[in-house]
């Protein structure tokens, strides 16, 4: 039996990245500002025997927590540099213990491979053939989060061997180990979401991984699957068989190619957006010249550009960039439908930024290098 191929990757943060740990925390209770730091408090772990009577109001509880910290009755689970002025009882989103869990990177790999397959199929089978297939699979009458579920089901499933029936997810055996943090620093910063006219849409408080932070990942790719497992019939047999053929030959080269194509497509797209509005946004106090420089430097790097985490964009989490090129009419319908469901400014009309040392930089950018 053939052994899996093992790949070692190093991910280095270029701008800043936030992956939310899923816990809702509030300034003054779970996160207590202490001059230039924030003390993270595990309220559930506070020993009531040490604090006496529990305060009856939020204000008194907030004052008591600060006093308990200063007198050493309770400890900070960790302290994080604070580079923002928090508002009273404001929600704060923190990073998980693994910073960027393997599941986040695997989900990104999944999207990159699907992007590559669509573009490859459009190149060899023709855009019309792939567009026709997408039109059948995308359900515009459903909610945005399930609109493309059938696309993923068809493109990411492989028939089981022999007479077993059913299908198996093509990335099920792709094992991605949890990251090893080799050099990590973070801080709590205020991010801003602005529209293309410079109007503020939101300004969440986030703990972000800072530029230069590095994480190491190990990917195990299973041996090549038997081509006999492919049994596709019907009108779309040619397109689907080719897609499955590509997945059955998932190699380190294909993985790197897919990640590179997807990352560079996003990079080109974001650079184009920045160039179009940089002058007008600068007049509103948002100078994006440093962000543009960082993207251009990333574009010239030999490593693979990636965009991960919270408050990035739909194009980094979906195959919309591929749909734009293969089926532009469908793409417009998807965007229109999503806007109606979401009920707020469309993602492509906003920028998500963090001020780093007086430089506005977009969230989520990193580079993935083989080691």
N, C-alpha and C positions, 0 to 999 in steps of 0.2 A: 504494500500500500504506500502510495506517495505521501511524502510529508508536506505540511503546509509551508508556504513561503512567508518568511518573517521580515517585516519592514519596520525600521525605526525612524520616527519623525520627531523633529523639534519644532514646536510652534512658538514663535516670538511675536509678542504684541507690538504693533506699529503705532497705533493711535491710542485707543483705550477700549476695553471690552467689559461688558457687564452681562453675567448670566445670573438670573435671579434664583435664590435658594427656595423660593416659594413661601417663606414666612413673612407675615405682616408685622412690622415693627413700627413703633411710634417714638418720635423724639420726646425725651423726658421720662419715658418709662423703660423701654427696651434699649434705647440708644440715648445715652446721657452726654451732652457736650461738656467737655472739660478743657477750656481754653482752645488749644490747637489740636486736641484729640477728642475722639468719641469713645466712651466706655460702653461696651456691649454687655447688657445685663440679662442673665437668664432668670426671669421672674419666677418661673416654675420651680427653680432650685433654691429660692430664698427660704431659709429656715425661720418659720414664724416664731420659734422659741427665742431667736436672737433679736427680733425686732419689736417684740411687745405687741401693743394694740395696732391693728392695721388701720391706716388712715381711711376716713370715710369718703373723701372727695378726691377727684383727680388732681386738683392743685396741691392739696396736702400730701397726696401720695408721691407726686413728682418731687416736692420739696424734701420729703423723707428719704426717697431713694438717693438723691444727691448727698444728703447728710450721711446716710449709711455708707456710701462709697467713700466719702472724705474721712470718716472715722474708722474705716476698715471693717465695719460689720459685714458688709458684702463685698465680694471681689468682682472685678471685670473679667469676663470670660476671655476677652481680648480688647486691645485698644487699637483704633484705626485713626490715622491722620485725617483731620477734618479741614477740608479746603472750601467750605461753604458756610453761609450763615443760615442755620435751620430756622424754620418757623415753628411756633408752639404746636405740639401734638401732630406735627407733620409725619407722614409715612416715609419710611426709609427702606429701600431694597438693598439687601446685602448679598455678597457672593456666597456660593456653597463652599463647603470645606475642600472640595476637589477643584475649585475655581472654574474650570471648563470641563465638566464631566465627559467621559468617553461617549455617552449617549448623544451629547450635543454635536460632537465631531462626526459621529456615525450618521446622524441625521443629515448633516451637511454633505457627507460623502454620498449618501443616497440621492440627494437632490442633484449633485454634480454628475453622477452617473446617468441619471435620467435625462438631464440636459444634454449630455454627450450622445446618448442613444437617439434622442429625437433629432439632433442636428445631423448625426451620421446617417440615420434613416432617410432624412429629407434630402441629403446629398446623393444617396445611391438609389433610393426608391422614388424620389421626386417629392417636392413640397406638397403638391396636391394630394398625393396618396396619404401622407401623414396628416395633413390638415383634415382630410375626409374622416380618418380614423378618430382624431381628436374631437371633431364635431359630434361623433356618435357617443363618445365616452364622457364628455363634460356635461354635467347636469346643471344648467343655468337656473333651474327653478328651486334648487336646494340651497341650504345655508352655505356661506363661503367656505367654512371649515371642512365640508364634505363634498363640495362641488366637484373636485377632481379625484375623488376616492377611486372611482372606476378606472381612471387612467393609471393610477399607481397599482391597482389590482392586476390590470392586464400587463403592464410593462414590467412589474417587479416580481411576478409569479412564474414559477417553472413547474411543469407537470411532474408528478412523482414517478418513480421508476416502475416499470412493469405494469401490473394490474392493480397497484395500490389505490389509484384514483386520487382526485383532488390535486392540490398544488402546494408548493413550499416556497416561502419567500426567498428570493435569490441572495439576499444578504444575511440570511439567518446564520450561516456558518462563518461569516466574516467577523472575526473576533478582534475587538479593540480594547486593549487593557486600559485601566484607569491611569490618568497621567501621573507622572512624577515631577513635582515642582523643583526645578533646579535653581531658579532665580525668580522670586516673586515679590512684588511690592504693590500695595493698593492704597487707595484713599477714598474718602467720601466726598463726592463732587456734585455740583448741581448741573444736570444736563438741561438742555433746552431743545424743544421742538419748535421750529419756526416754519412758516410757509414761505413761498418764494418771494413774497413781498416784504419779508422781515417781521411779520406779525407773530407774536408769541402764541403758540397753541398749547403748550404744556411745559413744565419745568420740574421734572421729578428729581428727587435726591437719591443718588445711586452710589454704591461702592463699586469702584472700577479697578480693573487690573491696569497698571500703568505701563507706558511704553518701555520696552526692554525686558519685561517679564517673560520668562520662558518656561514651557512645559514640554515634557518628553512623553511620546506615545509609542506603543508597539502595536502593529497591525499584523494579524495572521490571516493569510489568504488561503482558502482550501484548495486542494488539487483540482485540476480541470474535471468538470462533470462529463458524464457520457453523453455524446450527441444523440444517442438513441432515445434519450428521455424526451426529445422534442416531438410532439405530435399535434400539429396545428392544422386545422382544416378550415375551409370557408373562404369568403371573398378577401379577407385581410390576411390570409395565410402567409403571403410573401413578406409583408412588412413585419408581422409579428415573429415569424421564424427568424428573420435576420436579427431582430432585437434580442431574441433568446440566444441565438448563436453568439452574439457579442458577449452576453453575460456568462455563457458557458465557458468563455475564454477570458475570464477575469484574471488579468495578470498585473504585476506591479506597474508595467509600462502603461497598460490601459487605465489603471487607477490614477496614475500621475497625469496622464494626458487629459482625463476627464476633469480632474481637479483644476488643472492649469487652464483648460478652455473655459470652464465655468467661472473661475476666479478672475481671469483676464477680461471676460465679457462684462462682469460686474464692474471691474475697475474702469474700463473704457466708458461704460454707461455713466458711472458716478462722476468721472472727470468731465464728461460732456455736460452734465447737469451743473456742475460747479462753474464751469467756464461761462455758461449762459447767464448766470445770475450774480456772479461775483461782484461786478461793479455796482449793481443796484443794492445788494445786501451790505456792501461796505459802507454805503451812504446811510444805512440804518444801524450801523455799529457792529456789524458782523463781517469782519475782514476774513475771508476764506483763503487768502494767499498761502498761509502756512499749510492748510489742508490740501490745497492744490499741489504744493511742493512735495508733501508727504506721499500723495498718490502717484505723482510722476516718478518719485524715487522708488516706490514700490514696484511700479511698472517696469523699471529698468533692472530690478533685482532678479537674480537667477532662481531664487526660491519661488514657491507658488503662492500667489496672493489668495487670501481667504477672508471672508467676512462672517463673523459669528456673533451670536448672542442677542440680547435684548435691545430694542430700539435701533435696529439696523434698517432693513427695508424688506418689502415683499419679494423683491428680485433676488435677495440672498437666501430666501426660505422656500421659494417656489420655482417653477420652470417658466415663469412669465416671459423672461427674455427670449427663450426658445419659441414660445407661442407667438411672441411679437413678430418673429422672423418667418415662422412657418405658416401661421394662420392669423394674420393681423386683424381680420374682422372678428374672429372669435376672441382675440385678446381684448379688443375694445368692449365687447359684450361682457366679458369677465370683469373688467375694471368697473364698468358701469353698475353691474349687479352688486359687486362688493361695496361700492360707494353707498348704494342705497341701503344695504344691510348694516354697514358700519355706522353710517350717519354722521361722519365727520370728514375732515379734509383728506382727500386721497393721498396715499402714501408717497406717490411720485411728486407731489406738490409740496413736500416738506423736507427739511433737513434736520437730522438729530445730531446735536453737537455737544461737546464738552470743552470748557475753557481750560487748557493746560498751559500753565506759565504764560498767561496772556495771549495764547494762541488758540483760535477756534479750530477744533479737529472733529471729524466725524467719528461716530462710535463704530466699533466692531472690527476694525482692520488689523490683520496679522499676516505673517508669512509662515509657510510650512516648508521646512527644509528636511531633506533626507540626511540621516547621519550614518 
